C-alpha cells in the first residue's frame, strides 16, 4: 500500500502530501489551520475509500484535520504530533531536521540486556524527555543498559499511563515534542543505552479515538475487555494491519528505537495467516537487516505460550522474548503471603525449583482461570524471558499502588532482587525499585469527558472486588498523579542509599562474572528446603561455579557450603551488620559464593 498520513514531499517548495483511508464517504476535505484563516482543500479519491491531496507554499509544520461527512473535522489517524491534545489539530512533522549523533550505534544483544522500565511523566519532577535525558548518568551508575519507555502515543489530558493512547504515531505533547524524544534516544545511544518502546496494538483509549469515524478499524467478530476488537481479520482489515506495521517502522526509522515491547498480545485477536504478530516480528527483522543494527521485539502475555517466541519455521511467530509473569508471582506470593485474585495459583516456595527453568504453569490446572494453562518452555533459552520483582502492572494495578518496599521487610527486599538478578533470564527493574522507593505508583488519568470520568472511578473500584486491597484513590484526582512521582536522589534516606548500592554491585557482578553473564538455564540447579524456606541456586560454566543462598525464613541458618564470598546482602554497605565472610544466613539474607 502507498504511504498514509502526511509527509513532506519537497521541502524546498514547502510541498506536503496527505493520504487518508475514509470508508464509504461521499467526499473528504483537508482542513488547514493558518494563523489568520482556515483553508479547505478538496481531496481526490485515488482509489475506493482512499483520498489524497497536496498543499504547496503554506509551510512545513502545517496544522490540519480531515473533514468527513456532516462537516465534522477529525485529526489524522496517522498524526505524528498532536500539540493541542487528542481533539486538536494534527501537525506535520519534518523528521529530517534533527541531527543525529548515533550513526555508529550497533544496538544491544538481547542476552546482555538489563531493562529499566520508566514512565516519563513520573520519572522526574519535570516529567519530560529532556529531564529524563539529564538522569542517564544515574542509570549508567546503577548498571542498566536498556530503557523501556511506557507508551508515548498521545493520550487525553495532562497525564496518563499511556495505555489510553489514541494516536499511535504521535509523541505525547505532555513530555515534549518529537525532537525532544529524538534527543533522549540520541543521548542514550551515545552513552551506550538501548531504548525500547512499549506499544499498544490490542486496543485504543476511550477518549479521542476517532478511528471508527474513518472506517472499520474495529470489529465485533471478536470481543475484548475493551469492547470491539482491533480489526486484524475482518473486512478492510488490510488498512488496520498496514497502520500497525507502518507504526512499527515509524518508531524504529524516525526515532531510532532499538525495539518494541508489545502490550497484552493475548488480546490481539487475529484468525488470519500470517498472524499480525508474525508480521510485526518479520518487519523488525527486516529493518534490522536494512539498518545493520540489532533490534528486538518483546511481547507481554499471561498465557505461557511458546508459540509467540518460537521461530517461524517451527510454527511460531518469531518474537524475540516475552514477559514471564510466573516468576514475579512466585516471588511476590512467597514473600507477601498474598493469595487474592490471580495470586491464588501461587505461594509455594517449592515452585522455585521449576520456575528458574520453565514456566510454572506448563499445562496444569489454574484455580483462578478454572482451566489448564501454559505450554512447555523447558527447551527455550533463558534470553527469551523477561522477569521482574516489580513492573508497572504489578505495582500500579494494586488498589493502593504499593511497591514491594511497602509490603516486605528490607532484608527480604534485597533477596527478591537477588532472585531476579541471579536468574538465567532477562531482568527488568521498575523505576524506583533500585533504591526501595516508598512512593506508590498509582493508576492515574486525566479524561475530560464527565461520563468517562465517573465510569473510570467506578470501574476501578469494581476491578478490585476479588482482592482485599481496600479502596483505590480517584484516578482523576491530580494528587494521585503527583504522589506517583519518584523521590529525588537528594531526598533519599539511608535505606535508599543502601539499596541502590546493593543493586549497583549485584548488577556489576552479573555483568562481569562469566557464569552470570551467560543466560544458561541448563547449567543450573535449584534446590528448596521448604521447612527452612532456604533456596539454593547453583550455576556453573566450565570450571567455575556460583552458589546463591537465599534465606526466606524467619530464623538463622548455618551456611551449608564453603567458598569465596562474592556478595552478602547483610554487609554494612548494604545496610546490614555482618562483617567479612559470615557462616550464618540471617533472615532475608542472600550470600553468593564462588567455588572452583
N, C-alpha and C positions, 0 to 999 in steps of 0.2 A: 504494500500500500504506500501511497505517497505521504509525504510529511504532513502532520496535522499541527494545529495551533498557529502561532505567529512566529515568524523568523525574518531576520534581516537579509534581504536578497542582494542589495547593493548599498553598502554604507555611504559611498560617495554621492549617490543620488538620493539618499535617505529613502530607499525603496524597501518597503516592508510588505510581506505577503502573509495572507491568512487563509487557513482552510479549516472547516468545521463539519462534523457529522451532525446533521439535523434531520431526523427521520420524519418523512411524510409531511413536510412543511410547505405551504404554498409559496412562501418566499422567505428569504433570510437577508437581513441587512447588517452591515458593520457600522457600529456607532463609535465615533472617535471623539473624545473629550479634549478640547483645547482650552487654553486659558480663558478665552472670552466667548467661546461658542462650542456647539456640538454639531458635528458634520455626519451625515448619513451617507453611506456608500452601499448601493445595491450589490449583492453578491451573486455570482454566476453559479448555476447548478452544473458543476463539472461532470458529474455522473449522478445517478439516482441517490438522493439524500446527502450528497457531499457538495458543499458550497465553498467558493473561493473569491478572494478579492485581493487587489494590490493597491497600496497607497504610496504615493511618491511626494517628497518635498515637505512633509509635515514634521519631520524629526524621527529619531530612532527609539525614543523611550515613550512611545505613544500610550495613552490611556484609552482603553476600548472595551466594548461589550458587543454581544450579538443580540439583535432584535429579532425575535421569533414572532409567532402569531399573537394577535391581540395587542400589538405594540408593547410587549413586555421585553425588557432588556435583561440579559444574564451575562455574568462573567464567563470567560473562556474555560471550558473543561481542561484545556491544556495550559492554562495560565502559568507562567513561570514566576510571577510575583503578584501578590495582592496587597499593595501598600496601604489600602484602606479597609482591609478585612475581607471576610468571606462574601459580603454582599456588595462590595465596592467594585470599581473598575479594575480590570486586569491591566498589567503594564508589560510592554515589550521589553525584553532583556537582551542586551548585546553581550554575549558570552565571550567575545573576542577582545574586550577591552582590559580584562585583568591580566597582569603579567605574572605568570607562574615561575617558581624557582625550584621546582621538584623534578626537573627533566630526567635526572638520573635515579629517581626513586624506583627500586625494583619490587616494592611490595614486601609482604612478610609471608613466610611459610606458615601454613595452618598449624603445624605441630608446635611451633615456638610461641604461639600467641598467648598472651596473658591479657584478658579483656577487662576493661574498666567501663562499666555502664554508667552513663550520666544523663541527667535531664538538664538541658541548657538553662532553663529558667530558674532552677533552684541550686545549681552547682556553684554559682557565685552570687554575691549580693546584688550585682547589676543585672544578672540574668541575660547576658548577651554573648554572641560569638566572640567578640573581641576580648571580653573579660575572661572567657574560658581559655582563650589563647594565652593570656597572661599567666595561667596556672600550669602550663605544660611542664615547666621545670620541676614543679612539685610532683607531678606524675612520674617524671623520669627518676626523681629521687626515690619514690616509692618502689619503682621497678616494673611497672606495667609497660607494655609496648603496643597496645591496641586500644583505641577508644571505640565505644559503641554508643552512638547518639540515639536517644529515644526519638520518635518520629518528628520530622520537621515540616511536614505538609501543613498548610495554613488551616488553623482551627478558629472557632468563634471566640471573640472576646480577648481578654488580656492574658489569660493563662489557661493551660490545658496540658494533660499528659502527652498529647499528640495523637492519640488513637481515635480522636474525633475529627481527624483531618478530612477535608472535602476537596482539596485541590492537590492532587498527587505530585505535581511538578513545582509547586510554589513554595519557596522558602518562607517560613513563618516570620512575618514582619516584626513580631514582638522581640525577636532575638537579633534582628539586624537585616541587612539587605543581602542579595546574592554575593556581592563582592566580600562582605564580611564573613560569610561562610567559607568562601574560597580562601580567604586569608587564614582562617583557623586551620583548614586542611593543609594548606601550603606550609604553615608553620609546623604542623605535626610531622609532615614528611621530611622537612629539613632537620627535625630533631630525632628522626628515626621511629616515629609513631605511626602505625597504620590507623585508619579510621573506617569504621563500619557504620552503616545507617540502618536503623530499624524502619521497615516499610510495611504498610498495611494494605494488603490486597484482598482481604476477606470481607470487608465492609467499608462503608463511609460513615462519617458522623451524621447526626440528625439535623444539624442546623447549617444551612448554606449548601446543602447537597442538591445542586441543580441538574445533575446528570439526567434524571428522568425527564426533564423538560426537553432534552436534546434527542433522546431515543431510548431504546430498550437495553440500557446498561445493566438492568437488574431483571431477574426472572423469578416467577413463583413456581418454577419447575422444582426448585429446592427451597427449603426453609432453613434459616439460621437463627441464632439468638437475637439477631438484629432485624429480623423480618425477611423480606425477599433477598435472595442470594445475588451476588455479583454474577452477571451473565457470562459464563465461560463456555456454555454448551447449548444455548438455545438460539432462536432466530436472531440474526445480526450480531452474534457473539464475536465475529471477527473484529468488530470495532473495539470491544472491550479488551480482547486479547492483544490487539495492537497497542492500545493505550498502556497496558501493563508492561509489555515488552519495550515500548518506547520509554517508559518511565525508568526501567532498569538501566537502559542505555544512557538516559539523561543524567542520572546521578553519577554514573561512572565516567562518562565522557566530559560533561560540563563542570563537574565538581571534584573529579579525581578521587572519589571514594574508592576504598580498597575492597569493598564488598558490601553485601546486604544481609540483614537479619530479617527473615520473613515472619511476620506476626501470625500466630494461630493458623498454621496451614491446614489443620484438620477441619477448619471452617471454610476452606477454599474448595468448593464443590464443582467437580468437572468430570463428566462421563465421556468426554471425547478423547480421541487419540491424535497426537500425543497430549498428555495432561499438561496443563499450563505450567505446573511446577517443573516438568521436564524441559519445557521450552525456556523457562527462566534460567535454569541451570545451563542449558546449551548456549543461550545468549551470552551469559557471563563468561563461559569458557572461550567463546569466540572472541569476545572483547579482550580477554587476557592474551590470547594469541596475537591479536592485532596490535596491542599496545606493548607487548613484551614485558609485562609485569604480572605479579601474582595477584589474583582476585579470588574471593571466596563467597560462597552463599551458605548461610546457616539458617536452619528452619526451627521455629518453635512449634512443638506438638506435644500433646499429652497422650498420644496413642501408642507409644513404644513400637513404632512400625519401621523396620529397617528398609522397607521399600523406598522410603524417602532418600536414604543415603547410599543405597546400593548402586553400582554402576548401571548405566542404561542398558548395556549389553547383557546384564544379568536380570533384567526386568525391573530395575529401579529407576529413580528419577535423576540420579547423579548429583544430588545436593551434597555439599562437602561435609556438613556436620549438622547436628541437631541438639537442642536443649534436652537434658535428661532430668525431668522432674523427680524421678525416683530417688536420685542421690540426695537432693535437697530434702525431700520429705523424710528420708531415713534420719538424717542429721537432726532436723527440726524436731521430730516427734520424740526421738530418744532423749534429746536434751531438755525439751519443754514438757513432755508428757501429754501434749495436746492430742486429742483424738476426735475433734469435731470435724464435720464435713468430710472432705477427701482424705484428711489425716486418719480416718477410720481404718484405712488399709495398711497403716504403718505402725511404728512404735516398737518393733522387736530388734534389739541390738544385734542379734544373731544375723540379721539381714545384711550386715556389712560384708559378710563373707561372700555374698553373691553380688552385691551392687558395686563392688570395686572392679568387677569383671564383666558385668552384664546389666541389662535392665533388671529391676527386681521382679516386675511382672512380665513374664515371658509366655503368657497364655493362661495364667492362673485366674481364678475367680476373684473379682473385685467386689467386696461387700458394698462399697459406695456406689459403684456403677451398676451393680446387680447383673454382671455379665463377665465373661472371660476377657482379659485384656493383655495385649502385648504379643511380641514375637521374640525369637531368639537372636540376640546380638553378640553371642559369645565369640564369634569369629571376626567381628568388625573391629578395626583398630581403635585404640583409645582416642586418637585425634578427632574422631567423628562425633564426640560427645562433649557438650559444654555443661559444666556443673558449677554449683554455687551454694553458699550458705544463705545468701540473700539476693534478691533481684527486685525490680520494680513491682512485679506481680505479687511475690510472696510477702513483701512488706506493705506495699500500697493497697493491696486488696484485703487487708485486715481492716476491721472497722475503725480501729484507733491508729492504724499505720505504724504500729510498734516495730522497731528494728529488733534484731536478736539481742542487741546490747541491753534492751529493756526487759528481756524475758529470761535471761540466764545470767549466772554469776560470772565475773570477769575471767577466772581461770578456764571455765568451760567455753567461753567465747573464743579464747585462743586455740583451744582444742578443736573447735568447729572449723576454724580457718585452716588448721593443720590437716584435717581430713580432706579438705578440698585440694590444698596445695601439694600434698603428698600423693594424691591420686594420679593415675595414669591418664587423666582426662584433661580437657582444656578448661582452665579455671576462669571464672567470671567474678569480678569484685564489683559490688554495687556501691556507688559513690557514698563516701562517709563510713562505710564498713571498716575501712583500713585504720581508722582511729577511734572506733567504737562510738560513732555519733549517737547522741541521745535524742536529738530532734526527730520527730516522726517523719515519714514520707506518706502523706495523706493523699487521698483522691480529691482532686480539685478541678473545677470547671468554671467557666465564665460565660454561660449561654445568655443570650439576650431575649429570647422568646419566653414570655411569662409562663405559658403552659409547660414548656420544656423544663424550665427551672424547677417547677413543682414536681414534675414527673421524675426528674433526676434524684431529687431528695427522697421521694417515696420509694423509688426503685432501689436506692442504696440501702435503705432500711430492710426491704424485703430480701435483698441478696444475702443478708447475714442471719436469716432465720435458722439456718442449720448450724450456726456457730454460737458460742457463748461469749461473744466479744463485747457485748454492750452496744450502746447507741453510737453510730458514726457521726462525726462532725458534718455540718452542712457543707457539701462540696462547693456551693455558690458563695459562701462567706469568704471574703478576701483574707481573713485571718487563717483560714485553712491552707491557703497557698503560702502565706508568709511563714507559718510555723514549719513548713516543709523545707525551708532553705537550710543549707549546711552552715555549721558553725565556723566562722573564720579561724584560721590557724592561730591568730594572735589571741584568741579567747579559749584555746584548748586548756584543759586541766591536765594534771599529771597522768591520769589514767589514759587519756587520749594519746599522750606522747609515748607512753609505754606500748600501747597497742600498735601505733604507727611503726615503732622500732621493730616490733615483732614481725609485722607484715613485711617490712623492708628487708629484714635479714632472712626470713624464710623464702621470700621471692628470690633473693640473691643466691641462696643455696640451691633452689630449684633451677635457676638459670645456669649455674656454673658446675654443678655436680654431674658427672657423666651418667650416673644411674637415674637421676631425676629428669635430666634434660630430654631423655627419650621416653615418649609416652607408650611404654611397653606394658600392657596388662597381662602378658603371658609369663614373663619372668617376674612373677608377683605371687605372694601368698598372704592371705588374711586369715587370722585366727581370732575368735572371740571367746572369752571366758565369761559366760553370761552372768554367773553369780557375782563375780568380782567387777563386772562391767569394764573389763580390760580388753582393748583391741590391739592386736599386734599386726603391723603391716611390714612384710619383708619384700624388698625389691632388690634385684641384683642385675648386674651386667658384667659379663666376662668374669674377672676375678675380684670384683668389688661388690659389696653387699651393704645395704642400708636397712636398719630396723627402726621403725617409728612405733613407739608405745604410747597409747592413749589411755589414761585412767579416767573413765567417765563415772566412776563410783564415788562414794562419799568417804571412803577410808584410805589410809596409806597402803601402798603395795610395794613389796621389795622388787627391785629391778631384776628381771629374770635372765638378762643376758649381759655378758661383758662386752666392752667395745669402747671406741673413742667417741666421746660426747661431742657431737657437732652443734647441737642446739637443745636448750632446755627452756621451756616456756616459763619456768619459775626463776630464771636468773634475774638478778636485780634490775638489769637493763630493761626487762620486760615487766617490771612491777612486782616481781616475786622476792623471795628471801633466801633462795638456795645459792650457795657459792660453790663453784667447781663442779666436779663430777659426782653428783649425788647418786646414791644407790637406792633411793626411795622415790617412788612415784606418788606425789601428793594428789589430792582430789582435783580433777580437771587438768592434771599435768600431761604435757607432751614432751617426751625425750626422744631425740633422734640420734642413733648410734651408727657408727660405721665399723664394719668388720671385714677383714681380708686385705 
